[in-house]
Amino acid sequence: MRHKNEVDTPGTPDAGAPPFRCGRVAIVGRPSVGKSTLLNALLGQKLSITSNKPQTTRHRITGILTEPQVQFIFVDTPGFQRLHRSRLNERLNRAVREALADVDVVLLVLDAARIVEADRDVIALLPDAVAAVAAINKIDAVKDKSALLPRLAAVARLHAFAALIPVSAEKGTQLTALKTEIAKALPQSDPLYPADDLTDRDERFLAAEFIREKIFRLLGDEVPYATTVGIDSFALAGDLRRIHATVYVAKTGQRGMLLGENGSRMKAIASQARADMERLFGGRVFLEVWVRVKPKWAESEMSLTRFGY
């Protein structure tokens, strides 16, 4: 998918400019450290869905950022965790491992407030042959800034990082410094994507993700994890996109909670998701969403494959 209102502008390389760099950067970390928020901040565009609940991200999402001498191909990944066991979580953890096996740089995101055992589980996955940069995120939430230096020192002892950069994805702090350090580790290469590409995901995928995000944001702790979204049809007529989607839940009671009284909660979810789609797609959206029960979908290999996990 491309940035809206942009066109390719071919140019002549500057003989005195440094060589162009391009490569894939896996963004990894435990749940709730702000990986997706960081990706969106780096891109300057909402692409990956976010919420205050862990493991909102379930899919590998590629975000492409092209600057004058570098193209970053960021790969956002689900939060790696060993606490909850299910076929879905097995697939999410596998997505993290696969991302690490096929990148030029690893961007490890840690929470500046604390380093926990789950962080060490992710660090143990880092391949020795791939440069790793640590982004110590959420520094805006640390009241005692003097605590940051010993925390950085503690992180440095855990792995041979190419750089450790304190950042705030929420506030946009130190993102230029972070990109500079990542770029140093990228190989010299021509860009792999046109300069105005934002992602390799299509609009059908992004539409389903925006619906799922609103479910995570507007419901409690149980229902979001029991849901997934399928796009039944997606038709483009001029600048109008007609989208029909189904939200699948595991239990009948969850359907009622998702719908709300007289369907009010589902209407709010659809309305907010539609607004996000219109901003990203640059056109009008007609969105219709149904809710159906599909027992044990998260334990079914067939269902997981169908929904792209």
C-alpha positions in Angstrom: 0.0 0.0 0.0 1.2 3.5 -0.8 1.0 6.8 1.0 -2.0 8.7 -0.3 -1.5 11.8 -2.4 2.1 10.9 -3.3 3.7 9.9 -6.6 7.1 8.5 -7.5 9.7 11.1 -8.2 12.7 9.6 -9.9 16.0 11.4 -9.3 19.6 11.3 -10.2 21.9 9.9 -7.6 24.4 12.4 -6.1 27.9 11.2 -6.8 29.1 12.8 -3.6 26.4 11.3 -1.4 27.0 8.4 0.9 25.9 5.0 -0.4 22.2 4.1 -0.1 21.3 1.7 2.6 18.3 -0.6 2.7 17.3 -3.6 4.8 14.7 -5.3 7.0 14.4 -4.4 10.6 12.5 -6.8 13.0 10.8 -5.0 15.9 10.6 -7.5 18.7 9.9 -7.5 22.5 7.6 -8.9 25.1 3.9 -7.8 25.1 3.0 -4.2 26.1 6.5 -2.6 25.5 5.1 -0.3 22.7 6.4 -2.0 19.6 3.4 -1.0 17.4 3.3 2.5 18.8 7.0 2.8 18.0 6.5 1.6 14.4 3.7 4.1 13.9 5.8 6.9 15.3 8.8 6.0 13.1 6.5 5.9 10.0 4.7 9.1 10.9 1.5 7.2 10.0 -0.9 4.9 11.8 -0.3 1.5 10.3 -0.1 -1.1 13.2 -3.0 -1.3 15.6 -2.4 -0.4 19.3 -4.2 -0.7 22.6 -3.4 -0.8 26.3 -3.9 -4.6 26.3 -1.0 -6.9 25.7 -0.7 -8.9 22.5 -2.9 -6.6 20.4 -0.6 -7.3 17.5 -1.1 -10.8 16.1 0.4 -10.5 12.6 3.8 -9.6 11.2 3.2 -6.2 9.6 5.7 -4.5 7.3 6.1 -0.7 7.5 8.3 1.0 4.9 10.0 4.3 5.5 12.2 5.8 2.8 14.5 8.8 3.5 17.1 10.4 1.2 19.8 7.8 1.8 18.1 4.9 3.5 15.0 2.7 3.2 13.9 1.0 6.4 11.7 -2.0 6.0 10.3 -2.4 9.5 8.7 -5.7 10.5 6.4 -5.4 13.5 5.9 -8.7 15.3 3.5 -10.0 18.0 4.7 -9.8 21.6 6.7 -12.9 22.4 5.5 -14.7 25.6 5.6 -18.1 27.2 2.9 -17.5 29.8 -0.3 -18.5 27.9 -0.4 -21.7 25.8 -2.6 -22.2 22.8 -2.2 -23.0 19.2 -2.7 -19.3 18.4 0.0 -18.2 20.8 2.3 -20.9 19.3 1.8 -19.4 15.9 2.4 -15.9 17.3 5.7 -16.9 18.9 6.7 -18.7 15.6 6.1 -15.5 13.7 8.6 -13.8 16.0 11.2 -16.5 15.4 10.7 -16.4 11.7 11.1 -12.6 11.6 14.4 -12.9 13.4 15.7 -15.4 10.9 15.2 -13.1 7.9 16.3 -9.6 8.8 19.4 -7.3 8.6 18.9 -5.6 12.0 16.9 -6.4 15.1 15.2 -3.6 17.0 14.6 -4.8 20.5 12.0 -2.7 22.4 12.2 -2.7 26.2 10.2 -0.8 28.8 12.3 1.8 30.6 10.4 1.2 33.9 11.7 -2.4 34.3 13.5 -5.3 32.8 11.7 -8.6 33.5 12.2 -12.3 32.8 10.0 -12.1 29.7 12.5 -9.5 28.2 15.3 -12.0 28.8 13.3 -14.7 27.0 13.2 -12.4 23.9 16.9 -11.5 24.2 17.7 -15.2 24.2 16.2 -15.4 20.7 18.5 -12.7 19.3 20.8 -14.2 16.6 24.5 -13.4 17.2 25.1 -12.8 13.5 22.6 -10.0 13.2 23.2 -6.5 14.6 20.7 -5.6 17.4 19.7 -2.1 18.6 17.9 -1.7 21.9 15.2 1.0 22.1 14.5 1.7 25.8 10.9 3.0 25.4 8.5 5.0 27.6 11.2 7.2 29.1 8.5 9.9 29.4 6.9 7.8 32.1 10.0 7.5 34.2 9.9 10.2 36.9 13.4 9.6 38.2 15.6 10.1 35.1 18.7 9.2 37.1 17.4 5.6 37.1 17.9 5.4 33.3 21.7 5.2 33.3 21.9 2.1 35.5 19.1 0.5 33.6 20.9 1.1 30.3 24.0 -0.5 31.9 22.0 -3.5 32.9 20.6 -3.9 29.4 24.1 -3.6 27.9 25.2 -6.6 30.0 22.5 -8.8 28.6 23.6 -8.7 24.9 26.3 -7.2 22.6 24.0 -4.4 21.3 25.2 -2.2 18.5 23.5 0.7 20.3 21.1 1.5 23.2 18.8 4.5 22.7 16.3 5.8 25.3 13.2 6.8 23.4 9.5 7.7 23.9 7.4 6.4 21.0 4.4 8.3 22.5 6.2 11.6 22.5 8.5 11.1 19.5 11.6 11.5 21.6 15.0 10.4 20.3 13.5 8.8 17.1 16.0 10.5 14.8 18.9 9.1 16.9 17.3 5.7 16.8 16.9 5.7 13.0 20.6 6.9 12.7 21.8 3.9 14.7 19.7 1.4 12.8 20.8 2.9 9.4 24.5 2.4 10.4 23.8 -1.4 10.6 21.8 -1.7 7.4 23.6 -3.1 4.3 24.5 -0.9 1.3 21.7 -1.7 -1.2 19.3 -0.1 -3.6 15.7 0.4 -2.2 13.5 -2.7 -2.4 10.3 -0.7 -2.6 9.1 2.5 -4.4 9.8 5.6 -2.3 6.1 6.2 -1.5 5.2 2.7 -0.4 4.0 2.4 3.2 3.4 -1.3 3.6 3.3 -4.6 1.6 -0.1 -5.4 3.2 -3.3 -4.8 1.3 -6.3 -2.8 2.3 -8.4 -5.9 3.1 -5.9 -6.8 5.8 -5.7 -3.3 7.2 -9.5 -3.1 7.4 -9.7 -6.2 9.5 -7.0 -5.0 11.8 -8.7 -1.6 12.4 -11.9 -3.4 13.4 -9.9 -5.7 15.7 -8.2 -2.7 17.3 -11.5 -1.1 18.2 -12.6 -4.4 19.8 -9.5 -4.3 22.0 -10.1 -0.7 22.9 -13.8 -0.8 23.7 -14.2 -4.1 25.5 -12.9 -5.7 28.7 -10.2 -8.2 29.1 -11.9 -11.4 28.0 -13.7 -10.8 24.7 -10.9 -9.2 22.6 -8.7 -12.3 22.9 -11.6 -14.6 21.9 -12.2 -12.6 18.6 -10.8 -12.5 15.1 -12.0 -10.7 12.0 -12.6 -11.9 8.5 -13.3 -9.7 5.5 -16.1 -11.2 3.5 -16.1 -8.7 0.6 -14.1 -5.6 -0.3 -15.2 -3.6 -3.4 -13.9 -0.3 -4.7 -16.1 2.0 -6.7 -14.4 5.4 -7.4 -13.3 6.6 -4.0 -15.9 4.5 -2.1 -14.9 1.2 -0.5 -17.7 -1.2 0.3 -16.5 -3.5 3.0 -18.4 -6.4 4.6 -16.7 -8.0 7.6 -17.5 -10.7 10.2 -16.2 -10.8 13.7 -15.9 -14.3 15.1 -16.2 -15.1 18.8 -15.6 -18.3 20.6 -18.7 -18.4 22.8 -22.4 -17.3 22.5 -22.1 -15.0 25.6 -19.2 -13.1 24.0 -21.4 -12.3 21.0 -23.8 -10.5 23.3 -21.1 -8.5 25.0 -19.6 -7.6 21.6 -22.9 -6.4 20.2 -24.0 -4.5 23.3 -27.5 -3.3 24.0 -29.4 -3.0 20.7 -26.1 -3.4 18.9 -24.8 -0.1 20.3 -21.3 -1.4 21.0 -20.8 -3.0 17.6 -22.0 0.2 16.0 -19.4 2.2 17.9 -16.7 -0.3 16.9 -17.6 -0.1 13.3 -17.9 3.7 13.3 -14.5 4.2 14.8 -12.9 1.6 12.6 -14.4 3.2 9.5 -13.0 6.6 10.5 -9.5 5.1 10.7 -9.9 3.4 7.3 -11.0 6.7 5.6 -8.0 8.5 7.0 -5.5 5.8 5.8 -7.2 4.9 2.5 -8.0 8.5 1.5 -11.6 7.9 0.5 -15.1 7.1 1.8 -15.9 3.7 3.4 -19.1 1.9 3.7 -18.6 -0.7 6.5 -21.0 -3.5 7.5 -20.0 -5.8 10.3 -21.6 -9.1 11.5 -20.9 -11.1 14.6 -20.9 -14.9 14.5 -19.9 -17.7 17.0 -17.1 -20.0 15.9 -16.3 -22.3 18.9 -12.6 -23.0 19.5 -11.4 -21.1 16.5 -8.1 -20.3 18.2 -7.3 -24.0 18.6 -8.3 -25.0 15.1 -5.4 -25.3 12.6 -7.8 -24.8 9.7 -9.3 -21.6 11.2 -5.9 -20.1 12.2 -4.7 -20.7 8.6 -7.9 -19.2 7.2 -7.5 -16.0 9.3 -3.9 -15.6 8.3 -2.1 -16.6 11.5 
